[in-house]
Protein backbone atom coordinates (compact mmCIF):
# COMPACT_ATOMS: atom_id res chain seq x y z
CA UNK A 1 0.00 0.00 0.00
CA UNK A 2 2.79 2.42 0.91
CA UNK A 3 4.50 1.79 -2.44
CA UNK A 4 1.28 2.54 -4.33
CA UNK A 5 0.84 5.82 -2.43
CA UNK A 6 4.43 6.84 -3.15
CA UNK A 7 3.94 6.08 -6.86
CA UNK A 8 0.84 8.29 -6.88
CA UNK A 9 2.81 11.04 -5.14
CA UNK A 10 5.57 10.75 -7.74
CA UNK A 11 3.01 11.08 -10.54
CA UNK A 12 1.49 14.17 -8.96
CA UNK A 13 5.00 15.60 -8.42
CA UNK A 14 5.76 15.15 -12.12
CA UNK A 15 2.54 16.99 -12.97
CA UNK A 16 3.48 19.81 -10.61
CA UNK A 17 6.88 20.08 -12.25
CA UNK A 18 5.18 20.42 -15.64
CA UNK A 19 2.51 22.91 -14.54
CA UNK A 20 4.15 25.13 -11.90
CA UNK A 21 5.02 28.61 -13.08
CA UNK A 22 6.76 31.48 -11.26
CA UNK A 23 4.20 33.62 -9.46
CA UNK A 24 1.48 30.96 -9.74
CA UNK A 25 -1.01 31.04 -6.89
CA UNK A 26 -1.46 27.79 -4.94
CA UNK A 27 -5.17 27.56 -5.77
CA UNK A 28 -4.41 27.83 -9.48
CA UNK A 29 -1.85 25.04 -9.25
CA UNK A 30 -4.16 22.87 -7.15
CA UNK A 31 -6.96 23.29 -9.68
CA UNK A 32 -4.63 22.45 -12.57
CA UNK A 33 -3.26 19.38 -10.80
CA UNK A 34 -6.77 18.22 -9.86
CA UNK A 35 -7.73 18.30 -13.55
CA UNK A 36 -5.12 15.59 -14.16
CA UNK A 37 -5.47 13.85 -10.79
CA UNK A 38 -9.12 14.24 -9.72
CA UNK A 39 -8.78 11.93 -6.71
CA UNK A 40 -5.83 13.89 -5.25
CA UNK A 41 -6.51 15.85 -2.07
CA UNK A 42 -4.81 19.14 -1.27
CA UNK A 43 -2.71 17.20 1.23
CA UNK A 44 -1.61 14.81 -1.55
CA UNK A 45 -0.71 17.77 -3.75
CA UNK A 46 1.25 19.45 -0.94
CA UNK A 47 3.21 16.23 -0.32
CA UNK A 48 3.97 15.95 -4.01
CA UNK A 49 5.04 19.60 -4.13
CA UNK A 50 7.52 18.98 -1.29
CA UNK A 51 8.77 15.87 -3.11
CA UNK A 52 9.30 18.03 -6.19
CA UNK A 53 11.31 20.48 -4.07
CA UNK A 54 13.49 17.72 -2.68
CA UNK A 55 14.10 16.18 -6.09
CA UNK A 56 14.88 19.50 -7.79
CA UNK A 57 17.06 21.05 -5.06
CA UNK A 58 20.25 19.58 -6.44
CA UNK A 59 19.64 20.72 -10.00
CA UNK A 60 17.89 24.08 -9.88
CA UNK A 61 18.17 26.00 -6.59
CA UNK A 62 16.30 29.05 -7.92
CA UNK A 63 13.24 27.04 -8.95
CA UNK A 64 13.53 25.04 -5.74
CA UNK A 65 12.81 28.13 -3.62
CA UNK A 66 9.75 28.98 -5.71
CA UNK A 67 8.48 25.39 -5.45
CA UNK A 68 9.11 25.38 -1.69
CA UNK A 69 7.09 28.56 -1.28
CA UNK A 70 4.30 27.09 -3.38
CA UNK A 71 4.33 23.81 -1.42
CA UNK A 72 4.24 25.69 1.89
CA UNK A 73 1.41 27.93 0.74
CA UNK A 74 -0.52 24.91 -0.55
CA UNK A 75 -0.10 23.05 2.73
CA UNK A 76 -1.01 26.11 4.77
CA UNK A 77 -4.04 27.03 2.65
CA UNK A 78 -5.96 23.98 3.79
CA UNK A 79 -4.65 22.28 6.90
CA UNK A 80 -7.93 20.39 7.38
CA UNK A 81 -8.09 18.63 3.96
CA UNK A 82 -6.99 15.07 4.03
C-alpha atoms as a printed R data frame, in Angstrom:
   type eleno elety resid chain resno      x      y       z
1  ATOM     1    CA   UNK     A     1  0.000  0.000   0.000
2  ATOM     2    CA   UNK     A     2  2.788  2.416   0.912
3  ATOM     3    CA   UNK     A     3  4.503  1.791  -2.436
4  ATOM     4    CA   UNK     A     4  1.285  2.544  -4.327
5  ATOM     5    CA   UNK     A     5  0.836  5.820  -2.433
6  ATOM     6    CA   UNK     A     6  4.431  6.836  -3.149
7  ATOM     7    CA   UNK     A     7  3.940  6.077  -6.862
8  ATOM     8    CA   UNK     A     8  0.839  8.293  -6.883
9  ATOM     9    CA   UNK     A     9  2.806 11.043  -5.139
10 ATOM    10    CA   UNK     A    10  5.569 10.753  -7.740
11 ATOM    11    CA   UNK     A    11  3.009 11.077 -10.541
12 ATOM    12    CA   UNK     A    12  1.495 14.175  -8.962
13 ATOM    13    CA   UNK     A    13  5.005 15.596  -8.418
14 ATOM    14    CA   UNK     A    14  5.755 15.148 -12.115
15 ATOM    15    CA   UNK     A    15  2.542 16.988 -12.973
16 ATOM    16    CA   UNK     A    16  3.483 19.811 -10.609
17 ATOM    17    CA   UNK     A    17  6.882 20.077 -12.251
18 ATOM    18    CA   UNK     A    18  5.176 20.425 -15.636
19 ATOM    19    CA   UNK     A    19  2.515 22.907 -14.537
20 ATOM    20    CA   UNK     A    20  4.148 25.132 -11.900
21 ATOM    21    CA   UNK     A    21  5.024 28.613 -13.084
22 ATOM    22    CA   UNK     A    22  6.758 31.479 -11.264
23 ATOM    23    CA   UNK     A    23  4.202 33.620  -9.455
24 ATOM    24    CA   UNK     A    24  1.479 30.963  -9.742
25 ATOM    25    CA   UNK     A    25 -1.014 31.037  -6.893
26 ATOM    26    CA   UNK     A    26 -1.457 27.785  -4.938
27 ATOM    27    CA   UNK     A    27 -5.169 27.561  -5.774
28 ATOM    28    CA   UNK     A    28 -4.408 27.830  -9.482
29 ATOM    29    CA   UNK     A    29 -1.849 25.038  -9.246
30 ATOM    30    CA   UNK     A    30 -4.159 22.869  -7.154
31 ATOM    31    CA   UNK     A    31 -6.964 23.289  -9.680
32 ATOM    32    CA   UNK     A    32 -4.627 22.453 -12.571
33 ATOM    33    CA   UNK     A    33 -3.259 19.376 -10.804
34 ATOM    34    CA   UNK     A    34 -6.766 18.220  -9.862
35 ATOM    35    CA   UNK     A    35 -7.729 18.296 -13.547
36 ATOM    36    CA   UNK     A    36 -5.117 15.589 -14.159
37 ATOM    37    CA   UNK     A    37 -5.466 13.849 -10.789
38 ATOM    38    CA   UNK     A    38 -9.121 14.236  -9.723
39 ATOM    39    CA   UNK     A    39 -8.783 11.935  -6.707
40 ATOM    40    CA   UNK     A    40 -5.829 13.889  -5.252
41 ATOM    41    CA   UNK     A    41 -6.506 15.850  -2.067
42 ATOM    42    CA   UNK     A    42 -4.809 19.140  -1.274
43 ATOM    43    CA   UNK     A    43 -2.710 17.199   1.226
44 ATOM    44    CA   UNK     A    44 -1.610 14.806  -1.554
45 ATOM    45    CA   UNK     A    45 -0.710 17.767  -3.747
46 ATOM    46    CA   UNK     A    46  1.253 19.454  -0.944
47 ATOM    47    CA   UNK     A    47  3.211 16.226  -0.319
48 ATOM    48    CA   UNK     A    48  3.966 15.954  -4.010
49 ATOM    49    CA   UNK     A    49  5.043 19.598  -4.126
50 ATOM    50    CA   UNK     A    50  7.524 18.981  -1.295
51 ATOM    51    CA   UNK     A    51  8.772 15.870  -3.113
52 ATOM    52    CA   UNK     A    52  9.298 18.028  -6.193
53 ATOM    53    CA   UNK     A    53 11.306 20.484  -4.069
54 ATOM    54    CA   UNK     A    54 13.486 17.720  -2.683
55 ATOM    55    CA   UNK     A    55 14.101 16.178  -6.091
56 ATOM    56    CA   UNK     A    56 14.877 19.500  -7.788
57 ATOM    57    CA   UNK     A    57 17.055 21.046  -5.058
58 ATOM    58    CA   UNK     A    58 20.246 19.576  -6.437
59 ATOM    59    CA   UNK     A    59 19.639 20.719 -10.004
60 ATOM    60    CA   UNK     A    60 17.885 24.077  -9.882
61 ATOM    61    CA   UNK     A    61 18.167 25.997  -6.593
62 ATOM    62    CA   UNK     A    62 16.296 29.045  -7.922
63 ATOM    63    CA   UNK     A    63 13.236 27.035  -8.951
64 ATOM    64    CA   UNK     A    64 13.526 25.044  -5.737
65 ATOM    65    CA   UNK     A    65 12.806 28.125  -3.620
66 ATOM    66    CA   UNK     A    66  9.754 28.976  -5.715
67 ATOM    67    CA   UNK     A    67  8.483 25.392  -5.451
68 ATOM    68    CA   UNK     A    68  9.109 25.381  -1.693
69 ATOM    69    CA   UNK     A    69  7.091 28.562  -1.276
70 ATOM    70    CA   UNK     A    70  4.301 27.086  -3.378
71 ATOM    71    CA   UNK     A    71  4.328 23.813  -1.416
72 ATOM    72    CA   UNK     A    72  4.239 25.685   1.886
73 ATOM    73    CA   UNK     A    73  1.410 27.932   0.740
74 ATOM    74    CA   UNK     A    74 -0.523 24.912  -0.550
75 ATOM    75    CA   UNK     A    75 -0.103 23.048   2.726
76 ATOM    76    CA   UNK     A    76 -1.005 26.105   4.772
77 ATOM    77    CA   UNK     A    77 -4.035 27.033   2.652
78 ATOM    78    CA   UNK     A    78 -5.964 23.978   3.786
79 ATOM    79    CA   UNK     A    79 -4.653 22.276   6.900
80 ATOM    80    CA   UNK     A    80 -7.925 20.389   7.376
81 ATOM    81    CA   UNK     A    81 -8.091 18.631   3.964
82 ATOM    82    CA   UNK     A    82 -6.991 15.068   4.025
